[in-house]
């Protein structure tokens, strides 16, 4: 039986719901086996914050929540979060000098993709029988989960196919939901796809559901399969009769993941349509060309996330090292704190005379995973620096523990002005931290860039702890 710090599983029709503890709440990592498919044994792993986790050489990693990093043999640091840079590809293989990864300050939830070894069939795959998926669930999972099968179903037989893909070598395995153990918050759903040569998996734009999807290729049959997307406006492209002169194609090699393909607004949140869905252009997986009598199947996994913020060029990159800081006004030398260290939502954030050892004047500053944005969490109140609503000049900055969707009112761009001096801008706006006067107990507000420059400048003093 699972403990409160372990992953638990329940059956949901033909899929499995995996409920995971929050990485910040556990002291030891937990790993559970899921499937052996396409030459890879797949495990869901939860790693506590700032802890290391051993990884067998040759394994790949896809982050589902939080972040992980590692150093290669040259000393270069590689970091992974839910999404890499848009319209790029990167290897999922962990080439760590010490065969481990380290979770970030928020911990990490990852799909670990181990090399299955000689006992599992290896690609290229010329017949679907070579791709049969086998479960590797742990004994602690309920019997109804352990006895489940995960067959490849030809897409033409899925109820949502609606008559499409008849006779096409295109298959699907309905997969897994990952949810928080304490709140049942949806973190991700992932499922599996395979397609033979010469297959267009269908141009689509997700008008029917709200999600941000990321693709990971387990096996690229021809070495030429990957994601294609329309390069013209939506109304200039016919998805049922695609003009391939109007697309770009990006090969996603075996054991690589691809970055976001959805449209974004300023600073990286996804652009939303009037029905609340994420705005995508037309896109499709298209396999490489070949002789159907000599098949070579592509196999990929689609990770379907709730809307998330992507890294974009408008945000100042790598401006500050994550860590614990005092934040002070350059002009007044007063420190920023949550009034009376009160953890209640909407508590004013004020300026006060510095006290270096006072926890209420210290902030844990962390990167929003996969971006160059930051959150600021007060060490004493455990509340986040948050903009009140509506987002207008003169609005208050307050302490908040109940955060907005995608943290859009508590994510900040920390922008260098001169060595050691920064402005702090709210995501998606041109509103900056400001103080209307420089006296003790004056309240922090948002102001536009035309305001008094001296009131917009801040200094970060690193705190050792």
C-alpha positions in Angstrom: 0.0 0.0 0.0 1.2 3.5 -0.9 2.2 5.9 1.9 1.2 9.6 1.8 4.5 10.4 0.2 4.1 7.9 -2.6 2.5 7.9 -6.1 -0.9 6.2 -6.1 -2.8 4.8 -9.1 -6.5 4.3 -10.0 -8.2 2.9 -13.1 -10.3 5.3 -15.2 -12.0 3.4 -18.0 -9.0 2.4 -20.3 -6.6 4.8 -18.7 -4.8 5.3 -15.4 -4.8 8.3 -13.1 -1.5 8.7 -11.3 -1.8 10.9 -8.2 1.5 12.3 -7.1 2.7 14.1 -3.9 3.9 17.6 -4.2 7.7 17.5 -4.4 8.1 20.2 -1.8 6.2 18.0 0.7 8.3 14.8 0.5 11.8 13.9 1.7 12.6 11.0 -0.6 12.1 10.3 -4.3 9.5 7.9 -5.5 9.5 6.0 -8.8 6.8 3.7 -10.3 7.0 1.7 -13.5 4.4 2.2 -16.2 5.0 0.7 -19.6 7.7 -1.0 -21.7 7.2 0.2 -25.2 9.3 1.1 -28.3 12.6 0.0 -26.6 12.0 2.1 -23.5 10.8 1.4 -20.0 8.8 4.3 -18.7 8.7 5.4 -15.1 7.0 8.3 -13.3 9.4 9.8 -10.8 8.9 12.5 -8.1 12.0 14.2 -6.9 12.0 16.4 -3.7 13.1 20.0 -4.1 16.9 20.5 -4.5 17.5 16.8 -4.2 19.5 14.6 -6.6 18.2 11.5 -8.4 20.3 8.8 -10.0 19.8 8.2 -13.7 21.1 5.2 -15.6 23.3 6.3 -18.6 21.3 6.4 -21.8 18.1 7.3 -20.1 15.9 10.2 -21.3 13.8 12.6 -19.2 10.6 14.5 -19.9 9.6 17.0 -17.1 5.9 17.0 -16.2 6.2 19.6 -13.3 9.0 21.7 -11.8 12.4 21.4 -13.2 15.6 19.3 -13.2 19.2 20.0 -14.2 22.5 18.3 -14.6 26.1 19.0 -15.5 27.8 17.3 -18.4 31.4 16.2 -18.6 32.5 19.7 -19.8 30.8 21.4 -16.8 27.9 22.8 -18.9 24.6 23.0 -17.1 21.5 21.6 -18.8 18.1 22.5 -17.4 14.7 21.0 -18.3 11.2 22.1 -17.4 7.8 21.4 -19.0 8.7 23.2 -22.2 11.9 24.1 -24.1 12.1 27.1 -26.4 9.3 27.4 -28.9 9.8 25.7 -32.3 13.1 24.0 -31.3 14.1 20.4 -30.5 16.5 19.1 -27.9 17.6 15.6 -26.8 15.9 14.1 -23.8 19.0 11.9 -23.1 20.7 12.8 -19.8 24.4 13.0 -20.3 25.4 13.8 -16.8 28.9 13.5 -15.5 27.8 11.9 -12.3 24.8 10.0 -13.7 22.2 12.1 -11.7 19.9 15.0 -12.1 19.0 17.6 -9.5 15.5 19.0 -9.0 15.0 22.7 -8.8 13.6 24.7 -5.9 10.1 23.5 -6.7 11.1 19.9 -7.1 10.5 17.8 -10.2 8.0 15.3 -11.5 9.4 13.5 -14.6 8.8 10.7 -17.0 12.0 8.7 -17.0 12.6 6.8 -20.2 15.2 4.0 -19.5 16.7 1.9 -22.3 14.8 -1.4 -22.1 17.9 -3.4 -23.1 18.2 -6.5 -25.2 15.0 -8.1 -23.9 12.8 -5.5 -25.5 12.5 -5.1 -29.3 14.5 -2.3 -30.8 13.7 -0.2 -33.8 13.4 0.4 -36.6 10.0 -1.3 -36.3 8.6 -2.9 -39.5 5.5 -4.5 -37.9 3.1 -3.5 -35.2 3.7 -6.7 -33.4 7.2 -5.4 -32.5 5.6 -2.5 -30.7 3.4 -4.3 -28.3 3.3 -2.5 -25.0 3.8 -4.3 -21.7 3.0 -3.0 -18.2 5.7 -2.8 -15.5 3.5 -1.5 -12.7 4.7 -2.0 -9.1 3.1 -4.6 -6.8 1.6 -1.8 -4.6 -0.7 -0.7 -7.4 -4.3 -2.0 -7.2 -5.0 -5.3 -9.0 -7.4 -3.7 -11.4 -4.6 -1.4 -12.5 -1.9 -4.1 -12.7 -4.2 -6.3 -14.8 -4.8 -3.6 -17.4 -3.7 -4.0 -21.0 -2.6 -1.1 -23.2 -3.1 -2.2 -26.8 -2.4 -0.1 -29.9 -5.8 0.8 -31.4 -5.9 1.8 -35.0 -7.0 5.4 -35.1 -9.8 4.7 -37.6 -11.5 2.7 -34.8 -11.4 5.5 -32.2 -14.9 7.0 -31.7 -13.5 10.5 -32.3 -12.0 9.5 -35.7 -15.5 10.1 -37.3 -14.7 8.1 -40.5 -11.2 9.5 -41.0 -7.9 7.6 -41.4 -9.5 4.5 -42.9 -6.8 2.0 -43.7 -4.1 4.3 -42.5 -1.2 2.8 -40.5 -1.9 5.2 -37.6 -2.4 3.9 -34.0 -2.9 5.2 -30.5 -2.6 4.1 -26.9 -4.8 6.0 -24.5 -2.6 6.7 -21.6 -2.1 8.3 -18.2 -3.4 11.3 -16.2 -1.0 12.9 -13.7 -2.7 14.8 -10.9 -1.8 16.2 -7.5 -2.4 13.8 -4.6 -3.7 16.5 -2.3 -5.9 18.6 -4.6 -6.5 16.5 -7.6 -5.2 19.3 -9.7 -4.5 18.2 -13.3 -0.8 18.4 -14.1 -0.7 16.5 -17.4 -2.2 13.8 -19.6 0.0 11.8 -21.9 -0.7 9.3 -24.6 1.1 7.4 -27.3 1.0 7.4 -31.1 2.6 5.5 -33.9 2.4 6.0 -37.7 3.8 4.1 -40.7 5.6 5.7 -43.6 3.9 8.3 -45.8 1.4 9.2 -43.0 -0.2 12.6 -42.4 -1.6 12.3 -38.9 -4.0 15.1 -39.6 -3.7 18.8 -39.4 -5.6 20.2 -36.4 -5.6 23.3 -34.2 -7.2 22.2 -30.9 -10.2 24.3 -31.2 -12.1 21.8 -29.1 -10.0 21.6 -25.9 -7.8 23.9 -23.8 -4.3 22.5 -23.5 -0.6 23.1 -24.4 0.9 20.0 -25.9 4.6 18.9 -26.1 5.8 16.1 -28.3 8.5 13.6 -27.5 9.7 11.1 -30.1 10.6 7.6 -28.9 11.5 6.2 -32.3 11.8 8.0 -35.6 11.4 5.2 -38.2 12.8 6.9 -41.2 14.7 9.7 -39.4 12.6 12.2 -41.3 9.3 12.2 -39.3 8.3 15.2 -37.2 5.9 18.1 -36.8 4.7 20.3 -39.6 2.8 23.5 -39.3 1.1 26.0 -41.6 3.1 29.2 -42.3 0.1 31.1 -43.5 -3.0 32.6 -41.8 -5.5 30.0 -40.6 -8.0 30.9 -43.3 -5.4 30.5 -46.0 -4.8 26.8 -45.3 -7.1 23.9 -45.9 -6.3 21.2 -43.4 -8.1 18.4 -45.3 -6.2 19.2 -48.5 -2.9 20.6 -47.2 -0.7 22.6 -49.6 2.7 21.4 -48.5 4.3 24.5 -50.0 2.6 26.4 -47.2 4.2 24.5 -44.3 7.4 24.2 -42.4 8.5 20.8 -41.2 10.8 20.0 -38.2 12.3 16.6 -37.8 12.0 15.3 -34.2 14.7 12.7 -33.9 14.5 9.6 -31.7 14.5 10.6 -28.0 14.1 14.3 -28.7 11.4 16.6 -27.5 9.9 19.6 -29.4 9.2 23.0 -28.0 5.8 24.9 -27.9 3.9 25.5 -31.2 1.0 27.5 -29.8 0.7 31.2 -30.2 1.7 33.5 -27.3 1.0 37.0 -26.1 3.5 39.4 -24.5 6.0 37.7 -22.1 4.8 34.2 -23.0 1.3 33.3 -21.8 -0.6 31.4 -24.4 -3.0 33.4 -26.7 -6.6 32.3 -26.0 -9.5 32.2 -28.4 -13.0 33.5 -27.5 -14.0 30.0 -26.4 -11.0 29.8 -23.9 -9.0 27.4 -26.0 -5.3 27.9 -26.7 -4.7 29.5 -30.1 -2.8 27.1 -32.4 -2.1 27.3 -36.1 -2.7 24.2 -38.2 -0.2 21.5 -37.4 0.3 17.7 -37.8 2.8 14.9 -37.4 4.0 13.8 -40.8 6.1 10.7 -41.0 8.9 10.1 -43.5 8.5 8.8 -47.0 9.1 5.1 -47.7 7.8 1.9 -49.2 4.7 0.7 -47.3 5.8 -2.9 -47.9 8.8 -2.2 -45.9 7.4 -0.3 -42.9 9.3 1.8 -40.5 7.1 3.2 -37.8 7.5 6.5 -35.9 6.5 6.4 -32.2 5.9 9.5 -30.2 4.3 10.7 -26.9 2.1 13.7 -26.6 2.1 15.5 -23.3 -1.1 17.6 -22.8 -0.5 20.3 -20.2 -2.9 22.9 -18.8 -2.0 26.4 -20.3 1.5 27.3 -19.5 3.9 30.2 -20.0 6.6 29.8 -22.7 10.0 31.4 -22.9 9.9 34.4 -25.3 12.5 36.9 -26.4 10.7 39.9 -24.8 11.7 38.8 -21.3 15.2 39.8 -20.1 17.1 36.5 -20.0 19.0 35.2 -16.9 19.0 38.5 -15.1 19.3 37.2 -11.5 20.3 34.0 -9.8 17.4 32.3 -8.0 17.9 32.3 -4.3 17.1 34.2 -1.1 17.3 38.0 -1.0 16.4 41.2 0.7 14.9 43.6 -1.8 15.4 47.3 -1.1 14.6 50.6 -2.8 17.7 52.2 -4.4 16.5 55.7 -3.4 15.2 55.2 0.1 17.3 52.1 1.1 14.2 50.7 2.8 13.4 46.9 2.5 10.3 45.3 1.0 8.2 43.1 3.3 4.7 41.8 3.9 3.1 43.9 6.6 3.2 42.3 10.0 4.3 39.0 8.3 0.6 38.4 7.8 -0.1 35.4 5.6 -3.7 36.5 4.8 -4.4 37.2 1.1 -4.3 40.9 0.1 -2.0 41.9 3.0 -0.1 45.1 1.9 3.5 44.9 0.9 5.3 47.8 2.4 8.8 49.4 2.8 10.6 49.3 6.2 14.0 50.0 7.7 16.4 47.1 6.9 17.0 44.4 9.4 19.3 41.9 7.8 18.4 38.9 10.1 14.6 39.6 10.0 12.9 36.8 8.0 9.9 39.0 7.1 12.3 41.1 5.0 13.6 38.1 3.1 12.3 36.7 -0.1 12.8 33.4 -1.9 13.1 34.3 -5.5 12.5 31.4 -8.0 12.4 31.2 -11.7 9.1 30.2 -13.3 10.2 26.9 -14.8 11.0 27.0 -18.5 11.0 30.8 -18.6 13.1 33.8 -17.6 10.4 35.1 -15.3 10.4 35.0 -11.5 8.2 34.6 -8.4 9.0 36.3 -5.1 7.8 34.5 -2.0 8.1 36.0 1.5 10.1 33.8 3.8 8.0 34.7 6.9 4.4 34.9 5.6 4.9 32.3 2.7 2.8 34.6 0.5 3.8 35.7 -3.0 4.3 39.3 -4.2 1.1 39.7 -6.3 -0.5 42.5 -8.2 -4.1 43.3 -7.2 -6.8 43.3 -9.8 -7.4 45.1 -12.1 -3.9 45.6 -13.5 -3.7 49.4 -13.7 -1.2 52.0 -12.8 -1.5 52.8 -9.1 -2.7 49.4 -8.1 -1.4 47.8 -5.0 1.2 45.0 -4.7 0.1 42.6 -2.0 0.9 39.3 -0.4 -1.2 36.4 -1.7 -1.2 32.7 -1.3 -4.2 32.0 -3.6 -2.7 32.5 -7.0 -4.2 33.2 -10.3 -4.2 30.7 -13.2 -0.7 30.5 -14.7 0.4 32.9 -11.9 -0.2 35.9 -14.2 -0.5 38.3 -11.3 2.6 37.0 -9.4 5.1 36.4 -12.2 7.7 39.2 -12.7 10.4 40.1 -15.2 13.4 41.4 -13.3 15.1 43.7 -15.7 18.7 45.1 -15.3 19.2 48.8 -15.4 22.8 49.1 -14.2 25.1 46.7 -12.4 23.2 45.5 -9.3 20.1 47.7 -10.0 16.8 46.3 -11.5 13.3 47.2 -12.4 10.5 44.6 -11.6 7.8 44.4 -14.2 4.5 42.5 -14.1 4.2 39.9 -16.8 2.1 40.9 -19.8 2.1 44.6 -18.8 4.3 47.7 -18.7 3.7 48.1 -15.0 6.6 48.2 -12.5 7.1 48.0 -8.8 7.1 51.5 -7.4 6.8 53.4 -4.1 4.8 56.6 -4.1 6.8 58.0 -1.2 10.0 56.9 0.5 8.8 56.8 4.1 8.6 53.8 6.5 5.5 51.8 6.0 4.8 53.2 2.6 2.9 50.7 0.4 4.3 49.2 -2.8 2.3 49.9 -6.0 2.4 49.4 -9.7 3.4 52.3 -12.0 4.1 52.7 -15.7 7.5 53.4 -17.1 6.8 57.1 -17.3 6.8 57.4 -13.6 9.6 58.9 -11.5 12.6 56.7 -12.4 14.1 56.7 -9.0 10.9 55.1 -7.5 11.2 52.1 -9.9 14.7 51.0 -9.0 15.5 48.1 -6.7 18.6 46.4 -5.3 18.7 42.6 -4.4 20.9 41.7 -1.4 21.7 37.9 -1.4 21.0 36.2 2.0 23.0 33.2 3.1 20.9 30.6 4.8 
